[in-house]
Amino acid sequence: MKVHGILLAAGKSIRFKENKLFSIVNDFPIIKYPIETFTNSSLIDTLTITTDTKNKKKIEDIFSDRISEKITFIEGGSSRNESELNALKYLELQSVQENDLIVIHDAARAFLSTDLLNRLILHAQEFGSASPYISSGLLINDGNEIKEKGIVEIQTPQIFDFKNLMKSYKEASLDGFNSVDTTECISKYTKIIPQVIEGETLNKKITYKQDLDELKEILEI
């Protein structure tokens, strides 16, 4: 069983007002961090990055001659689902096995740690799937007591086997269904109950500039 990463980096960053993947943190563009997390993991066999021609060139310039042999760039789609399906079709052409694990991650969750990535992979190898979650922190007034509402946020990377991912995304494409993430697509088209483990605060998705400001505070930058 091999493990193949898919890094989704084809978004337009509309709400960020500029291409967030090339915003500078600690002297490096944000996109550098998730790529290095994946390529530095001994558990990852390959990494497929969905992007466009312009950003591909920028990323290659950032890494220069340090682009890993693990990495392949492919054209992203007009939606998250389309980008994921494009990557899965590419992996199918590379003779990926049905039981190989596919690790799908948003490049906008730039500060994924190698530790969390590896723990998720090991969990998926044992239980068939894995996704990280964190508590939303929302509170409710229960009588005279303030309690946590119990709502969680599912993060990425989300890991499933190739067979069920390909089945789900092909059916979603035929239906015109656009899922918010991989677990939603899997849950709709298979009987798999996605397995979860606790994620990390630093694995927050950068959507708005204030999201990046909050992460910089945590990083003490």
N, C-alpha and C positions, 0 to 999 in steps of 0.2 A: 504493500500500500504506500503510494507516494502522496505528498502534500503539495498542492499548487495554490499559490496566492494570486488573487485578482485585486488590483488596486484601482479604484474608480477615481479618475482624475480628469473627467471630461466635462465637469460642471462649468457653468458660466459665471458663477459668483455674483449674480445680480444683486442680491441683498447686501453683499459686502462692499459693493460699489467699485471694486477693482478685483483683479485676479488674486484671490487670497493665497493661492498656492505659492506665489512668489513674493509675498510679504516677508520681511526680514525679521528673524528672531535669533538673537545671539549670533549675528553676523551671517546667518545662513537662511536661504529661502525655506519656507515651511515645508515644501514638497520633499526636501532632502531628508527630513526626519522619518516619515513612514517608509520611504524606500529603504533607508539604511536599517530600520527595524526588521524589515522582511529579509533583506539580503544577509543580515548578520545572524539570522536564526539558522541554526544547524538543522532544524526540523523542516524548513522550507526547501523544496526541490526546485521550483521554478516560480517566477513572478511575472504575471502579465499585467501591463499597465494600459488602461483605456484612456486615451487622450486625443488631441487633434495634432495636426502636423506642426503648427506653430509652437505649441507647448512641448511637443516631443523634442524639438530642436533646443528649446530653452533648457529642458531637463538634461539633455545630453551635454550641453555646454557647462552646466553646473557640475556634473560629475566628470566631465572630460574623459580621460582614459581610465577612470575608475568605474565605469559602467560594468556591472557584473554580468557574467555569462548567464546568470540565472534569468536576466531580464529580457522581455520582449514587449515592444510597444505595438498596440493595435488601435485602429480608429474607434473612438467611442460613438455612442448613439445619441439621438435627440432626447432620450429619457434614460433614467437609471436602469429600467428593465431592458431597454435596447442595448445599453452598454454591457450589462451582465450577459445577455444572450450572445452578443458578439464575441465576448471573451470565452464563453463556454463552447461556442462553435469553433473558435480557434483551437481550444484545447482538444476538442474532439478530433480535429485534423492531425493533432500530434499523438494520436492513439492513446489518450488518457484512458485508464481503466475505470470501469463502472464504480468500483469501490474506493477509488482514490478520493482523498478529501480535498475539497475546494474551500479556500479561506477568502471570503469576500470582505473587503475593507474600504471605507470611505477615506480618501486621501485627506479630506477636511478634518478627520480625527488624527491630527498630525503627531500627537504625543503619545501614541500607543507605545507601551513599554514592551521590551523583548520578553520580560517575565510574564506579562499577561498573555501575549501572543503564544508563548510556549505552553502555558498552563491550559489555554483554550484548545490547542492542538492535542495535547495529551488527553484532555477530557473527551474530545471528539473521537479519538482513537479507541477509547474505552467504551463510550456510550453512543457513538454514531453521529452526534452533532454537538455543537457548543456555541453559545452566544453570551456576551457579558451584559450584566445589568447593574444599574445603581438606583438607589432610592431617589424618588423625586424630591423628597423633603417637604412635600405639601402637608399642611396640618389641618385638622378639623376640631371643632368644639364639640366634644362628646359629653353632654351634660355640663358638669363643672370642671371637666378635665380636657386639656388640650392634648390630642394624640396625633401621631403621624397617620396620614391617610392610607398609607400602604401601597401607593402607586409607584411603579418602577419604570425607569427608562431603559429600553433595550439599546445597547450600543453595537458597534461593529468592532472587530471582525466577527462574522457569522459563518459557521462551518457546517457543511453538509457533504454527503457523498455525491459524486458526479452524476450518477444515474438519476437520482431524485431531483437534483437541481435542473438537469437538462429537460426532464419530463415536465417539471413545473413551469419553466420559462418558455418552453415551446407552446404549452397549452395557454399560458398567459398571453403570448403573442397572438395566437389565434383568436382569443377572446377580446383582445384589446384592453387587457387588464394591466394597469400600472400600479404595482405595489409600492408601499413606502420603504420597505426593506426586504431582505431575503427571507426572513422568517415568515413574513406575511404571505409571500408567494408560495413558500413550501407548505404552510398551514392550509392554504386554500386548495391546493392540488394534490396533496398527499395526506396520509393518515399519521405522519410523523408528528410527535409532540416535541418541539425543540427543547433541548437541554440548556440550562443556563448556569453560569457561575458569576460570582461577584466581580464587577468591573472596577474601573479606576476613575477618579475625578479628573485626572489629567487627560483621559480619553474622551473628553467633551468635544462635540462637533463644533467647528468654527463656522458659524453662519453669518453673524454680524460682527462688526469691529469690536463691540463690547465683549463678545465671547473671547476674542484674542486678548483683550486687555485683562479679563479675569484670569485667563491662563497664565499670562505674564506675571500677575501678582502671585499666583501659586508657585510659579517657577522662580520668583523673587528676582525678576529681571528689571 
